[in-house]
């Protein structure tokens, strides 16, 4: 445990200090998209080749994870201040672009979300849109044999995390979050921390509450407060409990 005084946030582990071993439960990457090109809403284009992506004039290494049949999560970091998360649903002809940018605001890493359709594919199913479906859930996520966290999804804007095991054990905070439904039961859950200058984008399959699965990335500044740090990870989870509010006090409806 890095801190004897848990309230002294200056002793909290920096982002690059968390990375070793945190990716033990990361899924294997896939090369399913190699040789393919996608145009999103006639504005953005992505070309995949040999584990790389060409995007907005940049050529960058990319990691691609298979979330569900025809649904891919692509993570890449082409520039020092910006990282991209791309959800491509080639079965339903839809996509979501998440741009994470390091700045001078609080939180230090901000995020923008852009739902899109994939040109040349018929868009079907529900549109990718913000969702309140996770509010009230309490979930355990295990990232490795050493790293485990608890998430409590509070409102459309806030969630609380607690470290159950690992170098941050005993630490907890409430941070900003955003949730988008990609398919029924599959969500992008993104958060932005205020103590550690970082943000995360995850895609999580909640369809089986006893066997949840997520793929994600963390992006922000390292211990020196200047060096961009970016890495991917994965986790297995389970639903611990679900709070059901009376209609007058339901955070999802206010």
N, C-alpha and C positions, 0 to 999 in steps of 0.2 A: 504494500500500500504506500503510494508516494507521499501521502500527507497525514500528519498526525492531527492537524486541525482541518477537518473536512470543509470548513467554511472559508478557508484561505485559498481562494481560487488561483493565486499566483503559484501554488505548488502543484496544480493539476497537471496531469500528463499532457505534453504537447502532441499534436497530431502525428508527427513522425515517430514519436515514442510508442504510439499505439500499434503501428503497422506490423512489427515482427510477430508472426504467428496468428494475426487476426484473420488471415485469409484461408485458414485450414479447411473450412467447409465451403470454399468457393467451388462452383461447378466447373467442369471442363468447358473450355471454349469450343465453338463449332466454326466450320468454314463453309456452312451452307450458302452464304450470300456471296462468296467469291465469284467474280465474273459477272455479277449483276449490278444494274443501275436502277435507282429509284428517283423519281421527281415528286416532290411534295407540294401540292397546291400550285404547281407551275412556277414556284419561287425557289425552293431549295432543291439541290440535287446531291445524291450520294452515290459514289461508285466504289465497289468493293473489289480488292485484288490482293491476294497473298497476305491476308491478315492486316491490310491497310485500308483506309478510307480516304477518298478525295471529297472534300466538303468545303464549300465557300472559299475556294482558292487555296486551301491547305491540303497537304498530303500527310496523313498521320497514322501511326500505329493504332489499331483498334482491337478491342476485345468484344466478341460477340457470344452471347449466351442464349440458349434455347429455353424459353419460359414455358411454352405450351405449343402444340402443333401449329405451325405457321406464325408464331409470335416470338419476336427476337428483341433482346435488349443489347444495345451496342453502346459501349463507353469509350470515349477518346478524349485526349487532351492535346490539341494542336498548338496552343499558345500559352504563354506564361500565366496570363491572368484569367483564362477562360477554359472551361471544360464542358463537354457536351454529353448528354445522355439521349439516345435515340431509341424509341420504341417503334418497331415496325411490325404491323399486323398484316402480313401478306394474304391471309385468308379472308380478312374483313376489309381490306383496302384502306386501312387507317393508320395513322402515325401520331406520335407525340414527341416533340423536341423540347428538351429541358436544357437551358443555358445557365450555367453556374459561373458567376463572375466575382473575382476578388476586387474589393473597392475599399473606400475609406468610411463607409457607413457602419451602422450597427444594426444587424449583424454584419460582419466584414464580408461574408460571401452572400450575395443575393442570387435569386433564381427567377427565370422567366419560363413560362409554360406556353407552348404553342401547339394545340391540336391541329392536325392536318389530314388530308386525304392523299392517297397515293395515286398519282396520275396513271391512267391505263388500267387500273383495277377497279372493279365495281365495289363501291362502299356499301357495306351492309352491316346489320346489327346496330347496336346503340352507338351514338357518337361518343368519342372520348371526352369526358367532362369531369369537373370537380364533383367529389362525392363526399357524403357524410356517413357512409356505411360503417366506417370503423369506429365512430364515436361510441364510447361506453365500453369498448373492448380492452381487456388487460391481457397482454401476450408476452410469453417468454421466448426470447431468441437466443440461440446458441451458435456462436461463430467458430468456436474451436473447443478443445477439451479444457482450455483455461478461460475463455472469454464467453460470458453469458450476461444478457441484459433483459430488463423488463421494460415494456412500453405500455403506457396508459394513454389512450387516445381521448382527449378531453373535449375539444371543440374543433370547428373548422380551421382554427388558427393555432391552437396550442396542443402539445402533448408533453407528458412527463416520462423521463427515462431514469432507470436506476441500474447500476452495475451490480450484478449478483455474484460474479466471479471474474477474476482477472486483476490486472494492475490498477484498475479504477474502482475496485470493490469498495462499496460504501458511498461512492459519489452518486449524486442525483441532481437533476435540474429539470426545469420546464422551459421548452424552447418552441420556436415557431415551426409549423409544419404545413404541408399542402398535400392533399390526396386527390388523385384522379382515377376513375374507373377505366380500365383498358378493356376488359371483358367482364362479364358477371363473375364476381368472386376474385378477380385479379386486379390489383391496384398498384399504381405508382404512389409510393409514400416518400416524400422528400422532407428533409428538415434542415434548419439553419441555426447553428449554435451561437450563443452570445458570449460565452466564456472563452472557449477555444475557437479561433478564427477558422471555421470550417463549415461545410455543408455536405449533405449526403443525398443521393438519389437511389432509391431502391424500388424494385418491382417485386411484389409479394403475392403469392398464390394462397388465398385464404379459403379455398373451396373445401378442404378437409381440415376442420379445426384441430384435429389431433396430429396432423402432419402438415404443417405449414412449410413453405419453402420461399426463400427470397434470394435475390441477386442484387448487388449494389456497389456503390463507389463512395469514397470520401475524397473531398477536394478542399484545400485551404492552404494555410501557411504553416511552415514548420516551426521548430523551437526558436529560431532566430528572428521570427516575425517578418521575414522577407522572402524566404525560399518557398515557391509553390510546391505542395506535396499532393500527390494523387495516387490512389491505389484502389483496387477492386476487392470484393469479398463476397461471401455467401453465408447464409444461415439457415438452420432448421428451427421451427418454432411450433408452439402449441398455444391454443386459447386457454387462459387460466380462469377467466370469468368474464361476464358481460353484464354491465349495468343497464337497467331499463328504467328510464325516467318517466315521471308522469308528464302528460302532454304540455302542461303549463310551464314546466321547468326543463324541458328537453333542450340541451345545447345545440342539437342538430337543427332545431326548428326556430332558432332565434337569430 
